[in-house]
């Protein structure tokens, strides 16, 4: 049974922080972050995440799909791809790694929540729906 461990692979540090906040707000644990393909491979091996949120365009010569191809040799972690464009070429390449979702940036919490809950189920902490009630709620 999955316990909701998420690895974020994103070379834009600001976006990585935003993505981390989204995942935590939904109710899952971010166990680590990586900025490039080699780091993603190393951290997946070390941290054994249930889900990898993987940016496709990464620095250091290896893109997110190439990193996932390598990760697939030792891990069956689910992957949610984030892409700056919805080009067919990368979508077809990504299909070979068995992704859960292929999202085009910018993404919202709702965009990420659906595939995370599909793979991991509802978060065990917080409200049962995974949504936070507004602080000024009178109910």
Secondary structure, DSSP 8 states (H G I E B T S, - for coil): ----EEEEE-S-HHHHHHHHHHHHHHT-EEEEEESBHHHHHHHHHHH--SEEEEESS-BTT--HHHHHHHHTTT---EEEEEESS--HHHHHHHHTT--SEEEESS--HHHHHHHHHHHH-S-SSS-TTS----TT---
